[in-house]
Structure formats: structure tokens, C-alpha cells
Amino acid sequence: MELFITIFLVFLYFMFVFFIYKLLWRTQSCYIIAYECYKAPDDMKLDTETCGNLVLRNKNLGVGEYKFLLQSMVNAGIGEETYGPRNVIAGREESPNLSNALSEIDDIVFGTLDKLFAKTGVLPSEIDVLVVTISMISSVPSIPARVINRYKMREDVKVFNLSGMGCSASVIAVDLVNHLFQTYKNQFAIVVSSESLSPNWYVGKERSMMLPNILFRIGGCSLLLTNKRELKHRAILKLNHLVRTHVGSIDEAYGSCTRIEDDQGNCGFFLTKNLPKAAAKAVSMNLRVLAPKMLPLRELIRYSMVTYWRNKSKTSSPESGLNLKSGIDYFCIHPGGRAVIDAMGRSLGLNEYDLEPTRMALHRFGNTSAAGLWYVLSYMEAKKRLKKGDRILMISLGAGFKCNNCVWEVMKNLDDVNVWEDCIGRYPLKCTANTSFLEKYSWVNESSH
């Protein structure tokens, strides 16, 4: 009997050790070694005069539409140094072609990857996973195939081409890579995120479809990720948590941001009044899952007690919400537009210091779709804010409608000036409203033009 008990205890001991091993050692970490954001050449800048000319060139517009567009430019939080497609700047937006689109994508994708490989010393032949997220272009061969051909990658590289995922695509790509890392050890992964604007510039007169022309700009980024433990000392970020939420089963949310044709057959993005509501619901549902993972126990207990007494007394106070800053040091919010940033700041209880990186990324580079979060992160790095141990919450929103959020841990002090090198000294700006548009085109306020 005693022998049986001894054997049973030994068995339990080894089972305990086995499960601890599975828990601690089999889980593969996801690290970012480096990332590169794209900065277009100066001849692609959309300053006041160029943007004004783009508006005036559209002969389908009346005085009302001119007023709407120019006033929207003032309120969008966009500066005069963002970048637009070459075919649009040259006045060929009504007749885009595949060559224009592929040239734009090649400049972004190959430009950032060239720098990424040079910076890290990692060879293209060492890449095990390649994920490309460009929503609004489809080519044969695919964009990932163009990358593989350019850099002569291995024949067994795992390739994924994510299209139609919108502004939230880069976080989706990171989630995909993280899941692959749990199955395959000692891997290098590349994520490339951008958008195709050349063939997707709206040339009609529907107001709800004009706004993307004001907000979306040329941009992109490439990330190098790994789960190699021996490279932990080289990593700049470690993925701690990632939660994806999709509310596409709700009809109002599903239709809040769609690409359609107007009455004249012009394609563009149609934004409905349900968009803010869909975004708020998606963010709320996401944080409900993510908050317990990223916030300290004391904050969760405090929130539970406050919520209980609030419901019992039917009163509320500013302190009744979750204090995200108890577990997060910095916030990377998708720079989708000034109104989006303002709404996110109010709902999450953030101050202007918290929102500054997002506002400045929007002002300098515009809404660069899935790459936008990395321009926000690069601003923090250029300002030397990020220190070892800091935690960063990335909040991304995308059509569908979806909210994908993740928490990164900073692995070392970061101080690369990156794409902000030529202008970081001018930021932050006190005012992000571009009144130059109304000053230069004040005639729009008159009854005729």
C-alpha cells in the first residue's frame, strides 16, 4: 500500500513538473526586433495649394461641396506635409491604372524592407513567415509574391496576403504571426502594412464619400518579428496581450464603412452616421476582455466596488470608469481623424499628453490606414518617451466593423528619430487645425465662384 502511494505521489510530481514546463517553456514569445515606416519624397507632399487645386479640379462639385471639403480640411487635423499619390498630384485621378498602383506599392514595400534588412542584418533568406496587409489592391502575382521575387526568399516561406481588413490589418497580422510562433520555433517573420490610394481616389460629389480623400495619405511600414529566445536582448518590444473583436454580425456596424459606387458609378468609401456607435461598441467589447489581462488586480477590485455602489445608488462620477493608466503607460490610437481621436480620448479618460502622439502623427502623415499605429509609436520613440518596462496599448479600428487591441512591453530604452528626423523638433504643435485652407480659398464663402 505504501509503495502504491509513493508511486502515485511520484507520478503526481512528474505531472506537475510537466505542466509547469508546458506553461513556462512551450509558450513562444513574440518580439519585434525592428520596424521601418515609409516617408515619401517631397514631390509627393500635399500642401495647401496642391490640396486646393485638387478640390477645384473636380468639376462635379458646386459651391456647397467646395465649402464642405475646404471646411473639412480645416477641421481634420491634417497638416501640409502629408503625401499623396503621384497620379492624383499630376491630375490623373480619374484614369488610374495598375501600373500607378503597383509603382506606389513597390516604393513603400521595397523602400521599408530594404531599410529593415539593412538595419537588422537579417537576410531575406532567413525569413520564415511573410504577411502583407494591403486592403484595396489585388494583383496577379500577389504583392507577397513580388516581395519573394525581389528578395529571392526561400521556397518554404509561409506566405499570407490579407486584403479587405482595413485600418486594423497590422494588428491582425501580428496576431497571425503570434499564433504561428506557438507552433513553429526559432522563426523570423515579416509584416508589411500599407494601402493603395492611386486607384482608389474618389472623384464624385457625395459628401459622405469625400472624407477619405481628406484623411487618407501615402504611408506604410514593415516589421521584423521573432520568437527566438536568444534574440531577446535585441528586441525592442514584446507582445504581452492581444484581443480581437468583430461586431460584423450587427447590420448597422457592418454597413457603417463600406466601399460602394455612387449614382455616377464612382467608387469610394461610404461612411454612415452609425460609424461612431459601431466603433464605441467594438472598443467597449474589446476592453471588456483585454482589461482583466492588462490592469492590476487592485484596479479591477476598485472598479468592481465603484460599479456596485454606482448601480446601487444610481449615481456616477468621473472616477467610476476603469483607470487604464494603472496598467498602461502609453497609448497608440489609430490616427483615423480628429473626431475619432477626440472621441477615443473622452471615452478612455485620456489627457492631451496621452493623445499628443496620435494627433501629431495625423498632422504630419495623415491617416495611413493599417500603418498608422506605427507612425504614432515612432513619434514616441523620436521624443525619447519609451523606457524599458513601459507598456503600450495599441488600439486599432477597421471596417467590418472590428477593433483589434494589443499591449506591448518595451524591452529597452528607445530613442531612434526614424521618419521624424527632419521635423521632430517642431512638434508638438499647439494647433493642428489648418486654417491656411480657408485663408487661401476664402472666396468659397461667397455665393458663387
C-alpha positions as CSV (number, residue, x, y, z in Angstrom):
1,M,0.0,0.0,0.0
2,E,2.8,2.4,0.9
3,L,4.6,1.5,-2.3
4,F,1.4,2.4,-4.3
5,I,1.1,5.7,-2.5
6,T,4.8,6.5,-3.2
7,I,4.4,5.7,-6.9
8,F,1.2,7.8,-7.1
9,L,2.9,10.8,-5.4
10,V,5.9,10.5,-7.8
11,F,3.5,10.3,-10.7
12,L,1.7,13.5,-9.5
13,Y,5.1,15.2,-9.0
14,F,6.2,14.5,-12.6
15,M,2.8,15.5,-14.0
16,F,3.1,18.8,-12.1
17,V,6.6,19.4,-13.5
18,F,5.3,18.5,-17.0
19,F,2.5,21.0,-16.8
20,I,4.8,23.7,-15.5
21,Y,7.2,23.0,-18.3
22,K,4.3,23.3,-20.8
23,L,3.2,26.5,-19.3
24,L,6.5,28.3,-18.9
25,W,8.7,26.9,-21.7
26,R,6.5,25.8,-24.5
27,T,4.8,29.2,-24.9
28,Q,6.7,31.1,-27.5
29,S,7.1,34.9,-27.0
30,C,6.6,37.3,-29.9
31,Y,9.2,40.0,-30.1
32,I,9.7,42.9,-32.5
33,I,13.3,43.3,-33.5
34,A,12.8,46.5,-35.5
35,Y,10.3,48.3,-37.7
36,E,10.5,50.9,-40.5
37,C,7.9,53.5,-41.5
38,Y,7.8,54.9,-45.0
39,K,8.4,58.6,-45.8
40,A,7.6,59.7,-49.4
41,P,9.8,62.1,-51.3
42,D,9.0,65.9,-51.1
43,D,7.4,66.0,-54.6
44,M,4.5,64.0,-53.3
45,K,3.6,66.4,-50.5
46,L,0.0,67.7,-50.4
47,D,0.4,71.3,-49.2
48,T,-2.4,73.9,-49.1
49,E,-2.1,74.9,-52.7
50,T,-2.0,71.4,-54.0
51,C,-5.0,70.3,-52.0
52,G,-6.9,73.3,-53.0
53,N,-6.2,72.6,-56.7
54,L,-7.3,69.0,-56.2
55,V,-10.7,70.3,-54.9
56,L,-11.1,72.9,-57.6
57,R,-10.2,70.4,-60.3
58,N,-13.4,68.3,-59.6
59,K,-15.9,69.9,-61.9
60,N,-18.7,67.8,-60.5
61,L,-18.8,70.0,-57.3
62,G,-20.9,73.0,-56.6
63,V,-20.3,75.8,-54.1
64,G,-21.8,73.7,-51.3
65,E,-19.4,70.8,-51.9
66,Y,-16.4,73.2,-52.2
67,K,-17.3,74.7,-48.8
68,F,-17.8,71.3,-47.2
69,L,-14.5,70.0,-48.5
70,L,-12.4,73.0,-47.5
71,Q,-14.0,73.3,-44.1
72,S,-13.4,69.6,-43.6
73,M,-9.7,70.1,-44.4
74,V,-9.5,72.8,-41.6
75,N,-11.1,70.5,-39.0
76,A,-9.4,67.2,-40.0
77,G,-6.2,67.8,-38.1
78,I,-4.1,67.3,-41.3
79,G,-1.0,69.4,-41.9
80,E,0.7,70.5,-45.1
81,E,3.4,67.9,-45.2
82,T,1.4,64.7,-45.8
83,Y,1.9,62.7,-49.0
84,G,-0.5,61.8,-51.9
85,P,-0.4,59.5,-54.9
86,R,1.6,60.8,-57.9
87,N,-1.2,60.2,-60.4
88,V,-3.5,62.3,-58.2
89,I,-1.0,65.2,-57.8
90,A,-0.4,65.1,-61.6
91,G,-4.2,65.4,-62.3
92,R,-4.7,61.8,-63.5
93,E,-7.0,60.6,-60.6
94,E,-9.9,60.0,-63.0
95,S,-7.9,57.5,-65.1
96,P,-5.8,55.3,-62.7
97,N,-4.1,52.2,-63.9
98,L,-2.5,49.1,-62.5
99,S,1.0,50.5,-63.2
100,N,0.4,53.5,-61.0
101,A,-0.9,51.3,-58.2
102,L,2.0,48.8,-58.3
103,S,4.6,51.6,-58.5
104,E,3.1,53.2,-55.4
105,I,3.1,49.9,-53.5
106,D,6.6,48.9,-54.7
107,D,8.0,52.2,-53.4
108,I,6.5,51.7,-50.0
109,V,7.0,47.9,-49.6
110,F,10.6,47.7,-51.0
111,G,11.6,51.0,-49.5
112,T,10.8,49.9,-45.9
113,L,12.0,46.4,-46.4
114,D,15.4,47.5,-47.8
115,K,16.0,49.7,-44.7
116,L,14.7,47.0,-42.3
117,F,17.1,44.3,-43.7
118,A,20.0,46.8,-43.7
119,K,19.3,47.9,-40.1
120,T,18.9,44.4,-38.6
121,G,21.4,42.5,-40.6
122,V,18.8,39.8,-41.1
123,L,18.9,38.3,-44.6
124,P,15.7,37.8,-46.7
125,S,16.6,34.1,-47.0
126,E,16.2,33.8,-43.2
127,I,12.6,34.9,-43.2
128,D,10.2,32.1,-42.3
129,V,6.9,34.0,-42.4
130,L,5.7,36.8,-44.7
131,V,2.4,38.6,-44.1
132,V,1.3,41.5,-46.3
133,T,-1.8,43.6,-45.5
134,I,-2.9,45.9,-48.3
135,S,-6.7,46.1,-48.4
136,M,-7.6,47.8,-51.7
137,I,-5.4,46.2,-54.4
138,S,-5.4,42.8,-56.0
139,S,-2.7,41.8,-58.4
140,V,-1.5,38.5,-60.0
141,P,1.1,37.6,-59.0
142,S,0.2,38.9,-55.5
143,I,2.1,41.6,-53.6
144,P,3.8,38.9,-51.3
145,A,4.9,37.1,-54.5
146,R,6.5,40.4,-55.7
147,V,8.4,40.6,-52.4
148,I,9.5,37.0,-52.6
149,N,10.7,37.5,-56.2
150,R,12.5,40.8,-55.3
151,Y,14.4,39.4,-52.3
152,K,14.7,35.7,-53.5
153,M,13.2,34.3,-50.4
154,R,13.1,30.6,-49.7
155,E,10.6,28.3,-51.4
156,D,9.2,27.1,-48.0
157,V,8.4,30.6,-46.6
158,K,4.9,30.7,-45.1
159,V,3.0,33.4,-47.1
160,F,-0.2,35.3,-46.2
161,N,-1.9,38.0,-48.2
162,L,-4.6,39.8,-46.1
163,S,-6.9,42.0,-48.1
164,G,-10.0,43.9,-47.2
165,M,-9.1,44.2,-43.5
166,G,-8.8,48.0,-43.5
167,C,-7.0,50.1,-40.9
168,S,-6.8,47.4,-38.3
169,A,-4.9,45.0,-40.5
170,S,-1.4,45.3,-39.0
171,V,-2.6,44.1,-35.6
172,I,-4.4,41.2,-37.2
173,A,-1.2,40.3,-39.0
174,V,0.7,40.4,-35.6
175,D,-2.0,38.1,-34.2
176,L,-1.5,35.7,-37.1
177,V,2.3,35.7,-36.6
178,N,1.9,35.2,-32.9
179,H,-0.3,32.1,-33.4
180,L,2.3,30.7,-35.9
181,F,5.0,31.3,-33.4
182,Q,3.2,29.0,-30.9
183,T,3.6,26.1,-33.4
184,Y,6.9,26.9,-35.1
185,K,10.0,27.6,-33.1
186,N,13.0,29.8,-33.9
187,Q,11.2,31.8,-36.6
188,F,11.7,35.2,-38.3
189,A,8.5,36.9,-39.6
190,I,8.0,40.0,-41.7
191,V,4.7,42.0,-41.6
192,V,4.2,44.7,-44.3
193,S,1.2,47.0,-44.0
194,S,0.2,49.8,-46.3
195,E,-2.7,50.9,-48.5
196,S,-3.3,51.5,-52.2
197,L,-4.5,55.0,-52.9
198,S,-3.6,55.6,-56.6
199,P,-6.6,53.7,-58.0
200,N,-9.0,54.5,-55.1
201,W,-9.2,58.3,-55.1
202,Y,-12.9,59.3,-55.1
203,V,-13.8,61.7,-57.9
204,G,-17.5,62.1,-57.3
205,K,-19.6,64.6,-55.3
206,E,-21.2,62.5,-52.4
207,R,-20.2,64.3,-49.2
208,S,-20.0,61.1,-47.1
209,M,-17.6,59.6,-49.7
210,M,-15.3,62.7,-49.9
211,L,-13.9,62.5,-46.4
212,P,-11.4,59.6,-47.1
213,N,-9.7,61.9,-49.8
214,I,-9.1,64.4,-47.0
215,L,-7.9,61.9,-44.4
216,F,-6.1,59.1,-46.2
217,R,-2.4,59.6,-47.2
218,I,0.5,57.6,-48.6
219,G,2.3,55.6,-45.9
220,G,3.3,52.1,-44.8
221,C,5.5,50.1,-42.5
222,S,7.5,46.9,-42.3
223,L,8.0,44.9,-39.0
224,L,10.6,42.2,-38.2
225,L,9.3,39.8,-35.6
226,T,10.8,36.7,-34.0
227,N,10.2,34.1,-31.3
228,K,13.9,33.2,-30.9
229,R,14.8,33.4,-27.2
230,E,18.5,34.1,-28.0
231,L,17.5,37.4,-29.7
232,K,15.5,38.7,-26.7
233,H,18.3,41.1,-26.0
234,R,18.0,42.7,-29.5
235,A,14.2,43.1,-29.3
236,I,12.6,46.5,-28.8
237,L,9.1,45.3,-28.0
238,K,7.5,42.1,-26.6
239,L,3.8,41.2,-27.2
240,N,2.0,40.7,-23.8
241,H,-1.6,40.6,-24.8
242,L,-3.8,40.8,-28.0
243,V,-7.5,40.7,-28.3
244,R,-9.6,40.9,-31.5
245,T,-13.3,41.9,-31.6
246,H,-15.5,41.8,-34.6
247,V,-19.1,43.1,-34.5
248,G,-19.9,42.5,-38.2
249,S,-22.9,40.4,-37.1
250,I,-24.6,43.7,-36.3
251,D,-26.1,45.1,-39.5
252,E,-25.6,48.7,-38.5
253,A,-21.9,48.1,-37.7
254,Y,-21.3,46.0,-40.8
255,G,-22.6,48.8,-43.1
256,S,-21.0,51.7,-41.2
257,C,-17.9,51.8,-43.5
258,T,-18.3,50.3,-46.9
259,R,-16.8,50.7,-50.4
260,I,-19.6,51.4,-52.9
261,E,-20.3,53.1,-56.2
262,D,-22.2,56.4,-56.2
263,D,-25.0,57.2,-58.7
264,Q,-22.5,58.1,-61.3
265,G,-20.5,54.9,-60.9
266,N,-17.6,56.4,-59.0
267,C,-16.2,54.1,-56.3
268,G,-15.4,55.4,-52.8
269,F,-15.9,54.7,-49.1
270,F,-19.3,55.4,-47.7
271,L,-19.2,56.4,-44.1
272,T,-22.6,56.4,-42.2
273,K,-23.7,58.1,-39.0
274,N,-23.6,54.7,-37.3
275,L,-19.8,54.6,-37.5
276,P,-19.1,56.3,-34.1
277,K,-21.6,54.0,-32.5
278,A,-20.1,50.9,-34.1
279,A,-16.6,51.9,-33.1
280,A,-17.6,52.6,-29.5
281,K,-19.3,49.2,-29.2
282,A,-16.4,47.4,-30.6
283,V,-13.9,49.2,-28.3
284,S,-16.1,48.6,-25.3
285,M,-16.4,44.8,-26.0
286,N,-12.7,44.5,-26.7
287,L,-11.6,46.2,-23.5
288,R,-14.0,44.1,-21.5
289,V,-11.8,41.1,-22.4
290,L,-8.5,42.9,-22.5
291,A,-8.7,44.9,-19.3
292,P,-8.5,42.0,-16.9
293,K,-5.3,40.9,-18.6
294,M,-3.5,44.2,-18.6
295,L,-4.7,46.0,-15.5
296,P,-3.5,45.3,-11.9
297,L,-5.8,43.4,-9.5
298,R,-6.3,46.5,-7.3
299,E,-7.7,48.5,-10.1
300,L,-10.1,45.7,-11.1
301,I,-11.3,45.5,-7.4
302,R,-11.7,49.2,-7.2
303,Y,-13.7,49.3,-10.4
304,S,-15.9,46.4,-9.3
305,M,-16.7,48.2,-6.0
306,V,-17.4,51.5,-7.6
307,T,-19.6,49.9,-10.2
308,Y,-21.5,48.1,-7.4
309,W,-22.2,51.3,-5.4
310,R,-22.9,53.3,-8.6
311,N,-25.6,50.8,-9.6
312,K,-27.0,50.7,-6.1
313,S,-27.1,54.5,-5.6
314,K,-27.9,55.1,-9.3
315,T,-25.2,57.9,-9.5
316,S,-22.0,58.2,-11.4
317,S,-18.8,60.2,-11.1
318,P,-15.6,60.7,-13.2
319,E,-13.9,58.0,-11.0
320,S,-16.4,55.4,-11.9
321,G,-14.7,54.2,-15.0
322,L,-11.6,52.0,-15.4
323,N,-8.3,53.7,-15.0
324,L,-6.4,52.3,-17.9
325,K,-3.3,54.2,-16.8
326,S,-3.0,51.9,-13.8
327,G,-1.6,49.3,-16.2
328,I,-0.7,51.2,-19.3
329,D,2.0,53.9,-19.7
330,Y,1.4,55.0,-23.3
331,F,-1.5,54.8,-25.8
332,C,-1.1,54.3,-29.6
333,I,-4.6,55.1,-31.0
334,H,-5.3,54.7,-34.7
335,P,-5.0,58.2,-36.2
336,G,-8.2,57.9,-38.2
337,G,-9.2,61.6,-37.9
338,R,-9.5,64.4,-35.4
339,A,-13.1,63.5,-34.4
340,V,-12.1,59.8,-33.8
341,I,-9.1,60.9,-31.6
342,D,-11.3,63.3,-29.6
343,A,-13.9,60.6,-29.0
344,M,-11.4,58.0,-28.0
345,G,-9.8,60.4,-25.6
346,R,-13.1,61.2,-23.9
347,S,-14.2,57.6,-23.6
348,L,-10.9,56.3,-22.3
349,G,-10.2,59.2,-19.9
350,L,-7.0,60.3,-21.6
351,N,-5.4,63.8,-21.4
352,E,-3.7,65.8,-24.2
353,Y,-0.3,64.4,-23.3
354,D,-1.7,60.9,-23.9
355,L,-3.2,61.9,-27.2
356,E,-0.3,64.0,-28.5
357,P,1.5,61.2,-30.4
358,T,-1.7,60.3,-32.3
359,R,-2.6,63.9,-33.1
360,M,0.9,64.7,-34.3
361,A,1.1,61.5,-36.4
362,L,-2.2,62.5,-38.1
363,H,-1.0,66.1,-38.6
364,R,2.4,65.0,-40.1
365,F,1.5,61.9,-42.1
366,G,-2.3,61.7,-42.2
367,N,-4.4,58.5,-41.9
368,T,-2.0,55.9,-43.3
369,S,-4.5,53.1,-42.7
370,A,-3.0,49.9,-41.2
371,A,0.4,51.6,-40.8
372,G,-0.9,54.5,-38.8
373,L,-0.2,52.9,-35.4
374,W,3.5,52.6,-36.2
375,Y,3.8,56.3,-37.1
376,V,2.3,57.0,-33.6
377,L,4.8,54.7,-32.0
378,S,7.7,56.2,-33.9
379,Y,6.7,59.6,-32.6
380,M,7.0,58.4,-29.1
381,E,10.4,56.9,-29.9
382,A,11.6,60.0,-31.6
383,K,10.6,62.0,-28.5
384,K,12.5,59.5,-26.3
385,R,9.5,58.7,-24.2
386,L,9.8,55.0,-24.3
387,K,11.8,53.4,-21.5
388,K,12.5,49.7,-20.6
389,G,9.5,48.2,-18.9
390,D,6.9,50.7,-20.2
391,R,3.6,49.2,-21.5
392,I,2.0,50.4,-24.7
393,L,-1.7,49.9,-25.6
394,M,-2.4,49.9,-29.3
395,I,-6.0,50.5,-30.3
396,S,-6.9,49.8,-33.9
397,L,-10.3,50.2,-35.6
398,G,-11.3,48.9,-39.0
399,A,-14.2,48.4,-41.4
400,G,-16.3,45.3,-40.8
401,F,-16.6,46.5,-38.0
402,K,-13.7,45.5,-35.9
403,C,-11.5,46.6,-33.0
404,N,-8.1,44.9,-32.5
405,N,-6.0,45.9,-29.5
406,C,-2.7,44.7,-28.2
407,V,-0.3,45.5,-25.3
408,W,3.4,45.7,-25.9
409,E,6.2,45.8,-23.3
410,V,9.2,48.0,-24.1
411,M,12.4,45.8,-23.9
412,K,15.0,48.6,-23.9
413,N,15.1,52.4,-23.9
414,L,14.2,53.6,-27.4
415,D,15.5,56.8,-29.0
416,D,15.5,56.3,-32.8
417,V,14.4,59.5,-34.5
418,N,13.3,57.5,-37.6
419,V,10.9,59.1,-40.1
420,W,10.5,62.1,-37.8
421,E,14.2,63.1,-38.1
422,D,13.6,66.2,-40.2
423,C,10.7,67.6,-38.2
424,I,10.5,66.2,-34.6
425,G,12.0,69.4,-33.2
426,R,8.9,71.3,-34.4
427,Y,6.5,69.0,-32.6
428,P,4.2,69.1,-30.7
429,L,2.3,71.8,-32.4
430,K,0.0,74.0,-30.4
431,C,-2.7,73.9,-33.0
432,T,-3.5,71.2,-35.5
433,A,-6.2,73.0,-37.4
434,N,-5.0,74.1,-40.8
435,T,-6.6,77.5,-41.3
436,S,-4.5,78.1,-44.4
437,F,-7.1,76.4,-46.5
438,L,-9.8,78.9,-45.6
439,E,-7.4,81.9,-45.7
440,K,-6.3,81.0,-49.2
441,Y,-9.7,80.0,-50.5
442,S,-11.9,82.5,-48.7
443,W,-13.9,83.1,-51.9
444,V,-15.7,79.8,-51.2
445,N,-17.7,81.6,-48.5
446,E,-19.1,83.9,-51.2
447,S,-22.3,83.0,-53.0
448,S,-20.6,82.0,-56.3
449,H,-17.2,81.1,-57.6
